Amino acid sequence: MGDAKGTGSKEDPWVLQTPPGTSEYQMWRDEEADPPALVCQVGKTQLSYQLRCIEDLHAMLKAEGDSGAARQRQVGGWYGLKKGLRGRFGMYVPPLLEALGLAELEHNPRNNRMRAR
């Protein structure tokens, strides 16, 4: 899909699209949060994930080769930080890895696979 628009700060967030290309959303780093967070703004909904998920997912993909849905075992559970809104990791984080040049992602309507670059 190409390079990420934005620098990944709150003032200049990454502008991304879901893997099927049906929805646009924004993400940015919040390194002052505890733990440091990756914030995802989808319309009026704001999700957040542990910032380390970017490196963890890339490392997992490199170690295991092609993978389907992102498995979240590295932190012993969920990367999502907002109770009740911890999911959608596989929808919103993989396009960021692709935009950052860390992964290749399929763009089908569903069940998209990804692999490390």
N, C-alpha and C positions, 0 to 999 in steps of 0.2 A: 504493500500500500504506500510505502514511501516514508519520508522523513517526518518527524514530529514537528508540528507548528508550535511555537512557544518555547520558552526556556525551562518550564517546569517550576516556576515560582508562582506564588498566589497572584501576583500582579500580572504575570505573563504565563498563564497555564498552558500545558500541552492541550491541543485540541485534537481529539481522536474520534474514530468511528468504531462501533461494535463490529465484530468479525463479518457479519453479513452485510455491513454497510447501511443498516437501517436506522441507526440512531447516532447522533453526535453527542459527545460529552467532553468534559474537561477534567484534567488531573493536574495536581501539583504536589510538591514536596513540602511537608511541614516538619522541619528538622528540630524545631523547638518543642514539639509535642513530646509526651512521655508515655509510651515509647515513640520515637520518631515515626511520623505517619506519611502515607501516601493518600491524599484526599481526592475523592472522585465526586464530581458534581454532575448529576444526571437530572436535568430539568430542575425541579424544586427539591429533589432528594439529594442529600449529601451522605456518601459512604466514606469510610476510611479503613485503610489496611496498614499493617506494620510495614514501614518503608523497606525493611530488609527483604520483603517478598520479591523485589526485583532481582536482587542477587541470588536469592535462594532458588527461585524458579529457573533462572538461567543456568545455575549450577546443576540443578536436577535434570534439566533437559540435556545438558552436555554429558552427564553421567549415564543417563538411561536411553539416550537416543530419542526416537519419535515417541511422543506421549500424547494421550488424549486429554481429558480434563485435568486441570492442575490439581495435583495432590498436595495436601497442606500438612504433611507430617513433620516438617522441619521444626515447627514451633510447638509440636505436641497438640495440635488442634487447628484453630482457625487463625488466619491472618487478619480477618475482619475485626475492627475495634468497636463497632457500634452494636450493642446488644439488640437483637431482633433484625438487624440489617447486616449480617455477617457474610451473606452469600454473594453471588454474582461475580466472584473472583475470576472465574473462567471466562466471563463475558467482558470484563473491563480491564484486567491487567495484561492479558496476552497482546492486545493491540499496541499497548505502550512498549512492550519488549520489541515488537516488530518495528515500531517507529524509531526506537533507539538503536536499531541495527543488531539486536541481540538474538532475534528469533525470526523464523519464517512461519507464517500463519496462513491456513486456508481461509477462504472467504465464501463458504457455502451458506445456505440458509440455516443449517444446524450441524452439530457434531464436527466442528472444525478441529483438525489436528494441527500441532505445531512442533517445530524442531529447532534446536539451537543453531545459530549461525556460527 
